[in-house]
Amino acid sequence: MPPTSRRAVCRLLLAAPACGRVTPSFAADWPSRGITILVGVAPGGTADLAARVIAQELQPALPGNRPVVVENRAGAATQIATEALVRAPADGHTLLVAGAPFAVNPALFPRLPYDSVRDIAPLTLLVRNGLLLLVPAASPARDAAGLLALARQRGGLNLASAGSGSMTHLAIELLAERTGTNLVHVPYRGSGPALPDLISGQVDAMFDNPSSALPLLREGRLRALAYTGEARFPSLPEVPALAETPGLAGFSAENWFGLFARAGTPEPVLERLHAAVTAILRRPEVVARFRQDGSEAAPMSRAAFRDFVLAEMVRWGEVVKARGITPG
């Protein structure tokens, strides 16, 4: 799929196969065995948490109390888990939790072992959060404008990310594109290895998820300059949204994770899954659990989530092309 072509996305959408037909008896008997939720990253982090919360709550919510297990298949920017979903039967017993990399991959990789539109059925957004723009406690930068001024003064700054093609990387590229500053991307294998280098000043700044940044902020080892959500982060109301910075109106870069099934899964099964999961996401205790981790539960209709994913493909595909981003 040409990453920056809205027409190409629309053509793929129109070409997507209709949901599989199903007999009433099949729908009534579903689920007939345990359900597996695939996750394309290692255990720990927001994607894994979202999958495990949903798995725990989904089992008693479905007929037969069938087991719902989470299976982590990390690697290849979530391609391994996504391909496993596509190779599984289209019967609603195998699901996938995937996020921003899923939407970026069609632009980042010339060939994927699946079609991101035709082979996948989006169910609902699960959680979303902006990123915190972080600097070491000793940094002279006190806000985003100060960091950009420092970059111009020094001829550039080094910004760490959790890996090439991650949202923490794309936020760097979008900021560099919007401001014309030299922000050098330094990829790491996850935010865990990057954060010690940020604390020690080996890199100048980093975008990161609140879940991993908040403990270090509370300890005073890092400083948050801005938040990339559409509004300020509720847990840190004193930290401005990056969009409040002069010249950056409308700036946003959100990490998100959603639930997907294989295309061709019977429509009644998709509907029952969607109803069960969105009901879970609206429970106060579930909302509070995700908020504690720095993210917000964000249930959507199936149509709205599909449109959201397509829009993310187009938006970040344009950034990948404009900045000449290649897989790390």
Secondary structure as GFF3:
##gff-version 3
##sequence-region A 1 328
A	DSSP	alpha_helix	6	15	.	.	.	ID=ss1
A	DSSP	alpha_helix	24	29	.	.	.	ID=ss2
A	DSSP	beta_strand	35	39	.	.	.	ID=ss3
A	DSSP	alpha_helix	46	61	.	.	.	ID=ss4
A	DSSP	three_ten_helix	63	65	.	.	.	ID=ss5
A	DSSP	beta_strand	68	72	.	.	.	ID=ss6
A	DSSP	three_ten_helix	76	78	.	.	.	ID=ss7
A	DSSP	alpha_helix	79	87	.	.	.	ID=ss8
A	DSSP	beta_strand	94	99	.	.	.	ID=ss9
A	DSSP	alpha_helix	100	108	.	.	.	ID=ss10
A	DSSP	beta_strand	120	130	.	.	.	ID=ss11
A	DSSP	beta_strand	132	136	.	.	.	ID=ss12
A	DSSP	alpha_helix	144	154	.	.	.	ID=ss13
A	DSSP	beta_strand	157	161	.	.	.	ID=ss14
A	DSSP	alpha_helix	167	179	.	.	.	ID=ss15
A	DSSP	beta_strand	183	187	.	.	.	ID=ss16
A	DSSP	alpha_helix	191	200	.	.	.	ID=ss17
A	DSSP	beta_strand	205	208	.	.	.	ID=ss18
A	DSSP	alpha_helix	210	218	.	.	.	ID=ss19
A	DSSP	beta_strand	222	227	.	.	.	ID=ss20
A	DSSP	three_ten_helix	242	244	.	.	.	ID=ss21
A	DSSP	beta_strand	254	262	.	.	.	ID=ss22
A	DSSP	alpha_helix	267	281	.	.	.	ID=ss23
A	DSSP	alpha_helix	284	292	.	.	.	ID=ss24
A	DSSP	beta_strand	296	297	.	.	.	ID=ss25
A	DSSP	alpha_helix	302	323	.	.	.	ID=ss26
###
